[in-house]
Amino acid sequence: MNLHALRVFYAVAKLGSFSGAAEALFISQPAVSKALKELEHQLNIQLIERASKGKKLTLSEGGQALFEHARSIFAIEKAAIEDIKSRTGLKRGTLVIGTSTTIASYWLPPYLANFCAQYPHIKVEVQVANTAQIEHALLECTIDLALVEGTPTEPHIISKHWQNDLMSVVIPSNFKPTKNLKAWLNKQFWLLREPGSGTLEMSVKLLAEHGIQAEQSMQLGSNEAIARAVAQGMGVALLPNVVTEDLAQLGKLTRLSQKNNEQLSRPLYQLHYKDRPSSHAAQAFEKSLFSE
């Protein structure tokens, strides 16, 4: 297979246009069209449904299958390049970690500090986003590994349990729950994370397991914003203990104790793209995550 033509096809499929692919690959649009025609001729299959003017192009069934293979091929290519560059005893290179806001703020810093002290010449970048966005970044190979709260939905992503994050229902300090706590909580105004957030996924799941439906709710973009909104009396929430520790100690909000001292928790996962071999830097960092 002509890998140049495959790269052109991958760019067209990923960007959704011939002109966008031409610009990204620094070639002319006629060259893009020629490469695609040659690839279709070589494979004897139509890869792209030629759309009418103004409509977005779409992939044929065969084109979608080839796109998945191409993504894996170029992921391996990128890993090969990184592997060669990293064969200097981790004395140079880049490690890009994708993570959620909570993990980046509370769980990740000590691991970053240890890794950077051990490998001072490795450039470390941290991209913060919600779980759905992190999954997409893994598939696009713009990050090396990820740490998230939610479970992956993509079959090409492998998850590994990292640790558990304790959570509590928190309420404003001046709220007075009734004896029938479940009924009281069902009547409250809930502050929740946005769709795609691992915190939202786990919160809805845990609340449902305890018979609580957050029918009246508002969505906010970070756990810290939700915690402070609870402290201001806006409503109640289910949040990680690491987020609410300071506000609870200051008496700004109250954590509800669980029945029979049962503790709520959510699992934290380490993710990686299964079709992409890990670089030496990623392997070293992953080892540090599970060394304790």
Secondary structure, DSSP 8 states (H G I E B T S, - for coil): --HHHHHHHHHHHHHTSHHHHHHHHTS-HHHHHHHHHHHHHHHTS--EE---TTS--EE-HHHHHHHHHHHHHHHHHHHHHHHHHTTTTSSS-EEEEEE-HHIIIIISHHHHHHHHHH-TTSEEEEEE--HHHHHHHHHTTSSSEEEESS----TTEEEEEEEEEEEEEEEETT----SSHHHHHHTSEEEE--TT-HHHHHHHHHHHHTT----EEEE-S-HHHHHHHHHTTS-BEEEEHHHHHHHHHTTSEEE---GGG--EEEEEEEEEETTS---HHHHHHHHHHT--
